[in-house]
Amino acid sequence: MSLEKIFQAIVDLDIENIAEIVKISLKKGSDPYQVLDYLRRGMDEVGRRFELGEYFLADLVMAGETMKMAMEVLTPYLRGQDEKVCGKVVLGTIQGDLHDIGKDIVKALLSSAGFEVYDLGIDIPPEKFVDKAKEVGARVIAISSLLSTTVPVVGDVVRELKKANLRDKIKVIIGGAAVRLYHVEKYGVDAAVNDAVKGVEIIKSWALSDEFKWQDGNLEEAHVKRV
């Protein structure tokens, strides 16, 4: 089965053949989001093996590069499929974390849905998320955190928003392998997920809600009801 081959290619760190495997799967009619799901499963398995000591740091790096090769093929197929929504999202990997695979997947999905995405990159300090959101008039800050040691830093983003009197005007969502649902209450964010597709669906639901206003700028005039 072509989808299983995608999963196995990620686990086997098959950087030379992953692009062709993804192309073949898509040509055979596989749903792009199914392909994405099997890529994600492969990365999850690599992470599991790393935790067990079966894989090493070099293997994690190679898995990330393999994933990037796959996403270069897959990303165009993710565009134009969803109902288009509008809005600005500030995106980045939290300070102390240098991983960008999950972030890049979310960026591709948000862009395909019609969002204007401001990707800050990796290892981003909390205040930079807030400064950028204020600058561009974004209604959502999306934070990636793969490492359990960096998840608590997300709480500093919320505190920076409060200091800027913007907490009730900007939604905060965190995502990554280390993220758990209880982090919503613990760190004061609006949503916490460890699945990119689910995270994007949440952001879309916010954008399409009557309670949420997406005008450019004018943060002082917008009112967001936290849920």
Secondary structure as the mmCIF struct_conf table of DSSP 4:
data_model
#
loop_
_struct_conf.conf_type_id
_struct_conf.id
_struct_conf.beg_label_comp_id
_struct_conf.beg_label_asym_id
_struct_conf.beg_label_seq_id
_struct_conf.end_label_comp_id
_struct_conf.end_label_asym_id
_struct_conf.end_label_seq_id
HELX_RH_AL_P HELX_RH_AL_P1 SER A 2 VAL A 11
TURN_TY1_P TURN_TY1_P1 ASP A 12 LEU A 13
TURN_TY1_P TURN_TY1_P2 ILE A 15 ASN A 17
HELX_RH_AL_P HELX_RH_AL_P2 ILE A 18 LYS A 27
TURN_TY1_P TURN_TY1_P3 LYS A 28 GLY A 29
HELX_RH_AL_P HELX_RH_AL_P3 PRO A 32 GLU A 51
TURN_TY1_P TURN_TY1_P4 LEU A 52 GLY A 53
BEND BEND1 GLU A 54 TYR A 55
HELX_RH_AL_P HELX_RH_AL_P4 LEU A 57 LEU A 78
TURN_TY1_P TURN_TY1_P5 ARG A 79 GLY A 80
BEND BEND2 ASP A 82 ASP A 82
HELX_LH_PP_P HELX_LH_PP_P1 GLU A 83 LYS A 84
STRN STRN1 LYS A 88 THR A 93
STRN STRN2 ILE A 94 ILE A 94
TURN_TY1_P TURN_TY1_P6 GLN A 95 GLY A 96
HELX_RH_AL_P HELX_RH_AL_P5 ILE A 101 SER A 112
TURN_TY1_P TURN_TY1_P7 ALA A 113 GLY A 114
STRN STRN3 GLU A 116 ASP A 119
BEND BEND3 ILE A 122 ASP A 123
STRN STRN4 ILE A 124 ILE A 124
HELX_RH_AL_P HELX_RH_AL_P6 PRO A 126 VAL A 136
TURN_TY1_P TURN_TY1_P8 GLY A 137 GLY A 137
BEND BEND4 ARG A 139 ARG A 139
STRN STRN5 VAL A 140 SER A 144
BEND BEND5 LEU A 147 LEU A 147
TURN_TY1_P TURN_TY1_P9 SER A 148 THR A 150
HELX_RH_3T_P HELX_RH_3T_P1 VAL A 151 VAL A 153
HELX_RH_AL_P HELX_RH_AL_P7 VAL A 154 LYS A 163
TURN_TY1_P TURN_TY1_P10 ALA A 164 ASN A 165
TURN_TY1_P TURN_TY1_P11 ARG A 167 LYS A 169
STRN STRN6 LYS A 171 GLY A 175
BEND BEND6 GLY A 176 GLY A 176
TURN_TY1_P TURN_TY1_P12 ALA A 177 ALA A 178
TURN_TY1_P TURN_TY1_P13 LEU A 181 TYR A 182
HELX_RH_AL_P HELX_RH_AL_P8 HIS A 183 TYR A 187
TURN_TY1_P TURN_TY1_P14 GLY A 188 GLY A 188
BEND BEND7 ASP A 190 ASP A 190
STRN STRN7 ALA A 191 VAL A 193
BEND BEND8 ASN A 194 ASN A 194
HELX_RH_AL_P HELX_RH_AL_P9 ALA A 196 LEU A 208
TURN_TY1_P TURN_TY1_P15 ASP A 210 GLU A 211
BEND BEND9 ASP A 216 GLY A 217
TURN_TY1_P TURN_TY1_P16 LEU A 219 GLU A 221
#
